[in-house]
Amino acid sequence: MQRWSPRASGLAAEQDPLFDRLLKDVASGDAKASGRAAAELGILISPWFRGKEASAGFVQYTNIPSLRRPVGRVPNHPKAAATRAALQSGIVKLIEQPPTPNEPLIEQALEALSETLAEVANDATMDWALEQFAKGDDVPAYKMNPLADLAIAYVGIPPISPKPGFCGNSTPAEFAHFRKIQKERIADISTTFDHYGYLFEVMESLVRFGEPAIPLLRAQQQAEVELEAKGVWEVIIATISGKEDPSLVKSLFEGKDPHLVLACEVVAAAGSKAWLKELEELQTKSGFDSSLAGNAIAISYGIEGLPSLEKAPSLNNYRIQELQARKDGKLRPGLRRYMLLFWE
Protein backbone atom coordinates (compact mmCIF):
# COMPACT_ATOMS: atom_id res chain seq x y z
CA MET A 1 0.00 0.00 0.00
CA GLN A 2 1.32 3.45 -0.87
CA ARG A 3 2.02 5.77 2.01
CA TRP A 4 2.22 9.54 2.18
CA SER A 5 5.59 10.32 3.70
CA PRO A 6 7.02 13.84 3.75
CA ARG A 7 10.13 14.01 5.93
CA ALA A 8 9.37 15.07 9.51
CA SER A 9 11.95 16.32 12.03
CA GLY A 10 12.31 18.47 15.08
CA LEU A 11 13.29 21.49 13.03
CA ALA A 12 14.27 23.68 15.94
CA ALA A 13 16.76 21.12 17.25
CA GLU A 14 18.03 19.79 13.94
CA GLN A 15 17.87 22.67 11.48
CA ASP A 16 21.59 22.87 10.65
CA PRO A 17 22.11 19.10 10.17
CA LEU A 18 18.82 18.94 8.27
CA PHE A 19 19.96 21.71 5.94
CA ASP A 20 23.17 19.84 5.27
CA ARG A 21 21.29 16.64 4.41
CA LEU A 22 18.79 18.46 2.21
CA LEU A 23 21.47 20.35 0.32
CA LYS A 24 23.34 17.11 -0.33
CA ASP A 25 20.16 15.49 -1.69
CA VAL A 26 19.28 18.56 -3.75
CA ALA A 27 22.60 18.46 -5.58
CA SER A 28 22.59 14.67 -6.04
CA GLY A 29 21.09 14.48 -9.54
CA ASP A 30 18.66 11.78 -8.39
CA ALA A 31 15.29 13.10 -9.52
CA LYS A 32 13.16 11.88 -6.65
CA ALA A 33 15.62 12.57 -3.84
CA SER A 34 16.57 15.94 -5.30
CA GLY A 35 12.97 17.06 -5.87
CA ARG A 36 11.77 15.96 -2.44
CA ALA A 37 14.66 17.70 -0.74
CA ALA A 38 14.02 20.89 -2.70
CA ALA A 39 10.34 20.92 -1.73
CA GLU A 40 11.20 20.46 1.94
CA LEU A 41 14.00 23.00 1.77
CA GLY A 42 11.53 25.54 0.41
CA ILE A 43 9.36 25.09 3.49
CA LEU A 44 12.37 25.70 5.75
CA ILE A 45 13.52 28.91 4.09
CA SER A 46 10.35 30.50 2.79
CA PRO A 47 7.45 32.08 4.70
CA TRP A 48 5.57 31.99 1.38
CA PHE A 49 5.88 28.20 1.16
CA ARG A 50 4.92 27.76 4.80
CA GLY A 51 1.86 29.90 4.22
CA LYS A 52 0.90 27.77 1.23
CA GLU A 53 1.25 24.49 3.06
CA ALA A 54 -0.45 25.72 6.23
CA SER A 55 -3.49 26.97 4.34
CA ALA A 56 -3.80 24.20 1.77
CA GLY A 57 -2.59 20.99 3.36
CA PHE A 58 -5.11 18.60 1.87
CA VAL A 59 -4.68 16.15 -0.96
CA GLN A 60 -8.15 14.83 -1.72
CA TYR A 61 -11.32 15.93 -3.47
CA THR A 62 -11.32 19.38 -5.03
CA ASN A 63 -8.30 20.85 -3.25
CA ILE A 64 -10.10 24.13 -2.59
CA PRO A 65 -7.50 26.85 -3.15
CA SER A 66 -6.42 29.06 -0.27
CA LEU A 67 -4.64 32.37 -0.02
CA ARG A 68 -0.87 32.53 -0.19
CA ARG A 69 0.05 34.76 2.74
CA PRO A 70 2.53 35.84 3.98
CA VAL A 71 3.93 37.18 0.73
CA GLY A 72 7.54 37.98 1.66
CA ARG A 73 10.69 36.56 0.09
CA VAL A 74 13.84 36.00 2.12
CA PRO A 75 16.70 36.05 -0.42
CA ASN A 76 19.19 36.92 2.33
CA HIS A 77 18.60 33.78 4.37
CA PRO A 78 21.85 32.81 6.19
CA LYS A 79 22.18 29.73 4.01
CA ALA A 80 21.09 31.42 0.78
CA ALA A 81 24.45 31.13 -0.99
CA ALA A 82 24.85 27.42 -0.19
CA THR A 83 21.22 26.82 -1.15
CA ARG A 84 21.61 28.57 -4.52
CA ALA A 85 24.73 26.57 -5.30
CA ALA A 86 23.14 23.23 -4.43
CA LEU A 87 19.92 23.95 -6.33
CA GLN A 88 21.73 25.15 -9.44
CA SER A 89 23.95 22.07 -9.37
CA GLY A 90 20.92 19.79 -9.04
CA ILE A 91 19.09 21.54 -11.88
CA VAL A 92 22.07 21.22 -14.23
CA LYS A 93 22.41 17.52 -13.46
CA LEU A 94 18.73 16.89 -14.21
CA ILE A 95 18.82 18.96 -17.40
CA GLU A 96 21.86 17.03 -18.64
CA GLN A 97 20.39 13.59 -17.95
CA PRO A 98 19.76 11.51 -21.09
CA PRO A 99 16.19 10.92 -22.30
CA THR A 100 14.10 8.84 -19.92
CA PRO A 101 10.57 7.39 -19.98
CA ASN A 102 10.07 8.98 -16.55
CA GLU A 103 9.67 12.53 -17.83
CA PRO A 104 6.93 13.51 -15.32
CA LEU A 105 9.22 12.80 -12.36
CA ILE A 106 12.11 14.74 -13.91
CA GLU A 107 9.83 17.66 -14.71
CA GLN A 108 8.32 17.69 -11.24
CA ALA A 109 11.77 17.58 -9.65
CA LEU A 110 12.89 20.51 -11.79
CA GLU A 111 9.76 22.41 -10.80
CA ALA A 112 10.54 21.86 -7.11
CA LEU A 113 14.18 22.91 -7.50
CA SER A 114 13.32 25.99 -9.56
CA GLU A 115 10.53 27.06 -7.24
CA THR A 116 12.79 26.88 -4.20
CA LEU A 117 15.61 28.60 -6.07
CA ALA A 118 13.26 31.54 -6.72
CA GLU A 119 13.12 32.07 -2.93
CA VAL A 120 16.84 32.81 -2.70
CA ALA A 121 17.53 34.01 -6.26
CA ASN A 122 19.55 37.12 -7.10
CA ASP A 123 20.59 38.80 -10.33
CA ALA A 124 23.45 36.34 -10.78
CA THR A 125 20.91 33.52 -10.57
CA MET A 126 19.04 35.02 -13.50
CA ASP A 127 22.23 35.27 -15.53
CA TRP A 128 22.84 31.60 -14.79
CA ALA A 129 19.26 30.72 -15.81
CA LEU A 130 19.71 32.45 -19.17
CA GLU A 131 22.86 30.41 -19.72
CA GLN A 132 20.78 27.25 -19.28
CA PHE A 133 18.28 28.47 -21.87
CA ALA A 134 21.11 28.87 -24.36
CA LYS A 135 22.15 25.21 -24.22
CA GLY A 136 20.61 24.32 -27.53
CA ASP A 137 17.92 22.35 -29.33
CA ASP A 138 18.78 19.06 -27.65
CA VAL A 139 17.20 20.17 -24.34
CA PRO A 140 13.46 19.37 -24.33
CA ALA A 141 11.05 22.16 -23.42
CA TYR A 142 9.69 20.32 -20.37
CA LYS A 143 13.12 20.77 -18.76
CA MET A 144 13.21 24.48 -19.56
CA ASN A 145 9.69 25.46 -18.49
CA PRO A 146 10.48 25.34 -14.74
CA LEU A 147 13.33 27.79 -15.33
CA ALA A 148 10.90 30.07 -17.18
CA ASP A 149 8.74 30.00 -14.06
CA LEU A 150 11.83 30.87 -12.00
CA ALA A 151 12.35 33.94 -14.18
CA ILE A 152 8.71 34.94 -13.86
CA ALA A 153 8.81 34.58 -10.07
CA TYR A 154 12.02 36.55 -9.64
CA VAL A 155 11.37 39.38 -12.07
CA GLY A 156 7.71 39.68 -11.10
CA ILE A 157 6.32 39.35 -14.61
CA PRO A 158 2.57 38.78 -14.48
CA PRO A 159 2.30 35.60 -16.57
CA ILE A 160 -0.54 36.61 -18.89
CA SER A 161 0.30 33.56 -20.98
CA PRO A 162 1.54 30.79 -18.64
CA LYS A 163 4.53 28.83 -19.96
CA PRO A 164 5.13 31.66 -22.43
CA GLY A 165 6.93 29.92 -25.25
CA PHE A 166 10.36 29.66 -23.62
CA CYS A 167 12.36 26.69 -24.81
CA GLY A 168 15.86 25.32 -24.73
CA ASN A 169 17.14 27.44 -27.60
CA SER A 170 15.50 30.75 -26.68
CA THR A 171 18.02 33.56 -27.10
CA PRO A 172 18.48 36.71 -25.00
CA ALA A 173 16.90 38.64 -27.87
CA GLU A 174 13.83 36.40 -27.72
CA PHE A 175 13.57 36.95 -23.98
CA ALA A 176 13.80 40.71 -24.56
CA HIS A 177 11.03 40.48 -27.17
CA PHE A 178 8.86 38.50 -24.74
CA ARG A 179 9.31 41.15 -22.05
CA LYS A 180 8.35 43.84 -24.58
CA ILE A 181 5.17 41.96 -25.53
CA GLN A 182 4.28 41.41 -21.87
CA LYS A 183 4.74 45.11 -21.15
CA GLU A 184 2.44 46.03 -24.02
CA ARG A 185 -0.23 43.55 -22.95
CA ILE A 186 -0.10 44.69 -19.33
CA ALA A 187 -0.44 48.31 -20.50
CA ASP A 188 -3.75 47.28 -22.07
CA ILE A 189 -4.79 45.03 -19.21
CA SER A 190 -8.46 45.87 -19.66
CA THR A 191 -8.41 43.56 -22.68
CA THR A 192 -6.76 40.69 -20.82
CA PHE A 193 -8.80 40.25 -17.64
CA ASP A 194 -10.87 37.46 -19.16
CA HIS A 195 -7.77 35.31 -19.72
CA TYR A 196 -7.45 34.47 -16.04
CA GLY A 197 -8.91 31.84 -13.81
CA TYR A 198 -8.46 32.96 -10.23
CA LEU A 199 -6.11 35.92 -10.52
CA PHE A 200 -4.52 35.47 -7.13
CA GLU A 201 -3.15 32.18 -8.48
CA VAL A 202 -1.94 33.43 -11.84
CA MET A 203 -0.55 36.77 -10.67
CA GLU A 204 1.51 35.17 -7.88
CA SER A 205 4.78 36.60 -9.14
CA LEU A 206 3.46 40.16 -8.90
CA VAL A 207 1.75 39.53 -5.57
CA ARG A 208 5.10 38.41 -4.14
CA PHE A 209 6.37 42.02 -4.10
CA GLY A 210 4.11 42.41 -1.07
CA GLU A 211 2.99 45.51 0.84
CA PRO A 212 5.61 47.89 -0.65
CA ALA A 213 3.99 47.40 -4.07
CA ILE A 214 0.50 48.48 -2.99
CA PRO A 215 0.93 52.28 -3.51
CA LEU A 216 2.18 51.64 -7.05
CA LEU A 217 -0.64 49.19 -7.73
CA ARG A 218 -3.19 51.71 -6.43
CA ALA A 219 -1.72 54.41 -8.66
CA GLN A 220 -2.03 52.13 -11.68
CA GLN A 221 -5.58 51.20 -10.69
CA GLN A 222 -6.60 54.86 -10.37
CA ALA A 223 -5.23 55.58 -13.83
CA GLU A 224 -7.54 52.99 -15.38
CA VAL A 225 -10.85 54.08 -16.88
CA GLU A 226 -12.47 50.65 -17.34
CA LEU A 227 -14.13 48.93 -14.38
CA GLU A 228 -12.72 45.60 -15.57
CA ALA A 229 -9.14 46.88 -15.36
CA LYS A 230 -9.74 48.36 -11.92
CA GLY A 231 -11.06 44.97 -10.85
CA VAL A 232 -7.95 43.16 -12.08
CA TRP A 233 -5.69 45.36 -9.97
CA GLU A 234 -8.07 45.00 -7.02
CA VAL A 235 -7.58 41.23 -7.07
CA ILE A 236 -3.82 41.67 -6.75
CA ILE A 237 -4.11 44.33 -4.04
CA ALA A 238 -6.65 42.27 -2.10
CA THR A 239 -4.40 39.22 -2.26
CA ILE A 240 -1.53 41.17 -0.72
CA SER A 241 -3.49 43.14 1.85
CA GLY A 242 -6.36 40.81 2.75
CA LYS A 243 -8.77 43.72 2.28
CA GLU A 244 -11.05 44.75 -0.55
CA ASP A 245 -12.38 48.15 -1.64
CA PRO A 246 -16.11 47.79 -0.77
CA SER A 247 -17.32 50.44 -3.20
CA LEU A 248 -15.43 48.86 -6.09
CA VAL A 249 -16.62 45.35 -5.23
CA LYS A 250 -20.20 46.64 -5.03
CA SER A 251 -19.83 48.09 -8.53
CA LEU A 252 -18.46 44.77 -9.80
CA PHE A 253 -21.38 42.83 -8.33
CA GLU A 254 -23.77 45.26 -10.03
CA GLY A 255 -22.08 44.84 -13.42
CA LYS A 256 -22.16 42.36 -16.26
CA ASP A 257 -20.81 38.80 -16.22
CA PRO A 258 -17.13 39.79 -16.66
CA HIS A 259 -17.49 42.13 -13.69
CA LEU A 260 -19.13 39.36 -11.66
CA VAL A 261 -16.19 37.07 -12.37
CA LEU A 262 -13.84 39.70 -11.00
CA ALA A 263 -16.10 40.30 -8.00
CA CYS A 264 -15.78 36.62 -7.08
CA GLU A 265 -12.02 36.79 -7.51
CA VAL A 266 -11.63 39.88 -5.34
CA VAL A 267 -13.76 38.37 -2.57
CA ALA A 268 -11.79 35.13 -2.70
CA ALA A 269 -8.45 36.97 -2.79
CA ALA A 270 -9.35 39.09 0.23
CA GLY A 271 -10.95 36.19 2.08
CA SER A 272 -13.83 38.58 2.70
CA LYS A 273 -16.97 37.53 4.55
CA ALA A 274 -18.97 40.61 3.58
CA TRP A 275 -20.57 39.36 0.34
CA LEU A 276 -22.35 36.11 1.14
CA LYS A 277 -25.76 37.29 -0.08
CA GLU A 278 -24.33 38.28 -3.47
CA LEU A 279 -22.39 35.03 -3.83
CA GLU A 280 -25.42 32.92 -2.94
CA GLU A 281 -27.44 34.70 -5.62
CA LEU A 282 -24.70 34.12 -8.20
CA GLN A 283 -24.84 30.38 -7.54
CA THR A 284 -28.20 30.29 -9.30
CA LYS A 285 -27.73 33.06 -11.88
CA SER A 286 -28.74 31.75 -15.30
CA GLY A 287 -25.88 31.57 -17.78
CA PHE A 288 -23.19 32.48 -15.24
CA ASP A 289 -20.32 30.17 -14.31
CA SER A 290 -21.64 29.42 -10.84
CA SER A 291 -18.49 27.50 -9.91
CA LEU A 292 -16.76 30.86 -9.34
CA ALA A 293 -19.30 31.86 -6.70
CA GLY A 294 -19.07 28.44 -5.06
CA ASN A 295 -15.28 28.66 -4.99
CA ALA A 296 -15.40 32.12 -3.44
CA ILE A 297 -17.74 30.87 -0.71
CA ALA A 298 -15.58 27.82 -0.02
CA ILE A 299 -12.37 29.87 0.05
CA SER A 300 -13.66 32.75 2.18
CA TYR A 301 -15.89 30.83 4.57
CA GLY A 302 -14.45 27.34 4.68
CA ILE A 303 -16.55 24.98 6.80
CA GLU A 304 -18.81 27.90 7.77
CA GLY A 305 -19.82 28.14 4.11
CA LEU A 306 -21.38 24.67 3.96
CA PRO A 307 -24.99 25.87 4.47
CA SER A 308 -24.62 28.33 1.59
CA LEU A 309 -23.03 25.74 -0.71
CA GLU A 310 -25.80 23.28 0.15
CA LYS A 311 -28.33 25.69 -1.33
CA ALA A 312 -26.96 24.64 -4.72
CA PRO A 313 -25.83 21.05 -4.01
CA SER A 314 -25.60 19.87 -7.62
CA LEU A 315 -23.17 22.70 -8.42
CA ASN A 316 -21.07 22.26 -5.29
CA ASN A 317 -20.99 18.50 -4.81
CA TYR A 318 -17.20 18.16 -4.52
CA ARG A 319 -16.76 21.33 -2.49
CA ILE A 320 -19.36 20.08 -0.04
CA GLN A 321 -17.65 16.69 0.17
CA GLU A 322 -14.26 18.22 0.92
CA LEU A 323 -15.49 20.71 3.48
CA GLN A 324 -17.62 18.07 5.19
CA ALA A 325 -14.61 15.76 5.33
CA ARG A 326 -12.55 18.56 6.83
CA LYS A 327 -15.27 19.21 9.38
CA ASP A 328 -15.34 15.52 10.32
CA GLY A 329 -11.55 15.30 10.49
CA LYS A 330 -11.41 12.63 7.81
CA LEU A 331 -8.84 14.15 5.46
CA ARG A 332 -5.19 13.28 5.79
CA PRO A 333 -2.97 16.37 5.81
CA GLY A 334 0.14 16.29 3.68
CA LEU A 335 2.15 18.21 1.13
CA ARG A 336 -0.25 18.98 -1.69
CA ARG A 337 2.38 19.92 -4.26
CA TYR A 338 4.63 17.48 -6.07
CA MET A 339 2.56 14.35 -5.60
CA LEU A 340 4.91 12.10 -7.60
CA LEU A 341 7.86 13.05 -5.46
CA PHE A 342 6.23 12.12 -2.18
CA TRP A 343 4.52 8.84 -2.98
CA GLU A 344 6.72 5.86 -2.20
N, C-alpha and C positions, 0 to 999 in steps of 0.2 A: 504494500500500500504506500502511495506517495505521501510524504510528510512535508509540511511547510516549515522551513527551518532557517530563518535569518539568524545570524550570529548574535548571541546575547552575552554581555559581560558586565561586570561592575565597572562602568566607565570612569567613575571618579577615582577608583583605586588603580586602574590598569590603563589609563589613557595613553601614556607614553609607550609601553610595550605593545599596546594594541595598534597604535599608529605604525610602529615599526613593522609589525606583522602585515598590516593592511598594505603598506607601501611596497613591501616585498611581493605580495600577491599581485598588486596592481601592475607592477613592472614585469610580471612573469611571462607574459605572452600566452598563457593558458586562458582561453576565452572565458570559461565559466568562473574560474578562480579570480581572474582579473576583473571581470564585470561585477561579481558579487562584492569584492573588496572595494571597488570604486563606489558602488551604491551605498555601502556602509560608511565609507570615508566621508561621503557627502553629508550624511546625517551628523557626523561628528563635527564637521567644520562649518556647516551652513545653517543659520537660523531659518532660512527659506525652506530648506529641505525638512527640517524638524517641524516647521509649521505645516508643510504638506502632509507629512506622515501622521502628525497628531490629529489633523482634521479629516483625514480620508483613509483611515487604516482599516478598510474592509475590502474583501476580495470577491464577494459574491453578488449576485443579482445585478442591479443596474449601476452599481458604483456611483451613487449620487455625488456629483462634484461638490467640492467645498472650497472656501476661499484660501488663498495662499499668503496669509500673513504669518509672521512679519516679513517685510519685503527687503530687508537689508542684505547687502553682500559683505563679506569679510575678506577682501583680497589680501589684507595684511596679517592674516593668521600667523602665529609664530612658526608654524610648520609649512607655510605657503610655498617657499622655495623648494623644499624637499618633495612636497606634494605635486607641484608642477612638473618637476623632473621625472618623478615616477609615472605620472599619468601620461606624459608625452612619450616616454619610453614604451609604455604598454600599448599606446595607440599605434605607434610606428610598427611594433612587432605584429599587431593584428592586421594592419594594412598590408604588410609585406608577406603575410601567410599565403601559401598557394591556394588555388580554388578548392573549395570544400562543399560537400552536400549540406553542411550544417550552417548555411548562410544566416538563418534567423538568429542563432546563438551569437555568431560573430557580430552581426549588426547590433543586437541588443547590448552586447558587451561594449561596443564602441559608443553606443548612445550613453551608457552609464559613465564611461570614462570621460567623454566629452562634456556631459552635463556637470560632473563634479569639477572638471578642469575650469569650466566657466566661473565657478565660485572663487577661484584664486587666480584667474587670468590677469595678465597685464599686457601692455602693448607688445612686448617681446613675444608673448604667447601668440598674438595675432600674426606677427611676422612668421613665426614658426608654422602656424596653420596654413598660411598662404603657400609656404614652401611645400606642404603636403599636397595641396591642390595642384601643384605644378608637376607632379610626378609622372603624368603621362596617361595615355589611353588604356594602359593595361590594368589600371586600378578601377574596379567596378564602382558605379555610382552609390551603391548601398553602403560602401565603406566611406564615402566622402560626405554623404548627407549629414551624419552626426557632427562633422566638423563645420558644416554650414550652419547648423543650429548653434554651435559654439560661437560662431561669429555673430549671429543674430542676438544671442544672449548678452555678449560682451559689449557690442556696439550699441545695442538698444534699438535695433531696426524693427519697427512693427512689421511682422511678417504677413503682409497683405496676401501674398501667395506662398503658403507653406511649402517647404522644400523647393526653393525658387530656382530650379534649373542649374544649380551648381553641380559640377561633375569633376572627375579626376583630372581633366585637361583644361579646366577653366583658367584663364590667364588673368593677371592683374587688371588688364584693360577691360576684360569682361566683368570682373567684380566692380570696377568703377562705373561701367555702364549700368549694371544692376542697381547700384546705389543711386544713380541719377534717375532711373525709372521709378524707384521707390519714392524718392523725394517728390517727383512730379505727381505720383498717385496720392501721396499723403496730402499734398497741397490741395488736391481736389477730393478730399476725403468724403464729402457729401455724396459722391457717386460710388463710394466703395463700402458703405455701411452694410449693405445687404450681402456682402461676401462672407460675413462672419457667422459663426455659430454663437457660442457664448464668448463675448469679447474679452472677459477677464481671463479666459484660457489663452486665446490667440495673441493677445497683446501683452503677454507675460514679460517679454523683454523690455518693453517700455515701462510697465508697472514697476519693474525692479529698480528703477531710479529712486523710488520712494518719495517721502514727504518733500525733499528739496525740489522735486519737479513740479509740485502742485501749482505754485504761482505761474510758472510758464504754461502749464496745461490750461489753467484758467484764462490766461491772456489769449491763448489760441482759441479757446472756446468762445470767448467774448467777441472775437473777430469774425466768427462764423455768422452767416445770415440764415442758413437753413436749420430748421429744428432737428433734422436727422443728424447733421454734423455736430450740433451741440450735444445731442444724445450720445454719440460715439465717444466724445471726450469725457462726458459724464460717467460713462462706464469705467473708464480708466481711472478717473479721479476717485470715484466711489470705491474701486478696488483697493486703492492705496489708503484712503482715509477711513473707510468704513462708514461713510456718511453720504447721503444723497441730497441734492438740491430739491426740496419738496415742490417748489413752483414749477421747475422744469419737468419733474416726473409727472406732475399733474397734467401738464400740457401734453406730454407723451401719451398718457393714458386716454386723453381726449382726442387723439389724432387718428390717423389711418393705420392700416395694418403694419407698415414698416415702423411707425412710431411705437406701436404696441409691442413689437419685438424688442425694441430698444428699452422700453419701460420695464419689461421683464428682466432684461439683462442688467439694468441699473439696480433694480431691487435686489436681484441675486448677488450682484457684486458688492453692494453695501451690506447685505445680510439684514435688510430692513424688515421690520415687522409692522410697518405703517400702512400696507397696501393690500391687506388680505381680501377685503371686499372686492377690489378691482380684479385681483388675480382669480378669485372664485368665479367671477362673471366671465372672465376670459376663457375659463375651462370649457364653457359651453357656447362660446361665440361661433356662429356658423361661418365656415370657411377659414377660420384662423387656426394656426398650428398650436393647438391647445397644449402640446407637450411642453412648450416654453413656459406657460403659466404653471403647469404642474411642477416643472423643475424649479421654478422660482420659489414656489411654496415649500417644496422639499428642502431646498438649500437654506432658505431663510428661517424656516420654522422647525425643521427636523421632525422629531417624534410628535411635537405639538401640532404639526400640520396634518396629521393623519385624518382628523375629522373633515377637514376641507378637501383633502384628496379623495376621501371616500364619497364625496358628493358627485364625483365623476369616476366611478370605479373602473369602468371599461378603459378609460384613457390612462389611468394611473396604476394599473395592475401591478407592475413590477416595482414601482416606487412604494406602493403600499406594502408589498411583500418585504422589501428591504427594511423599511422603517419599522414594520411590525417585528421583524426578526431582531433588529437592534433593540427595540423596546423589551423583547423577551430575553435578551442576552444570548441569542442563539447563533450569532455570527462570530467566526474566528477572526480576531485581529491579525494583521500581518502586513508586510510591505506590499503595497498594491502595484508598484511599478516593477518592471523587469521580471515578469512571471517565470520566464524560461530559466533565468539565472538562479532562482531560489527553489525550484522544485528539484528534489533529489532524483 
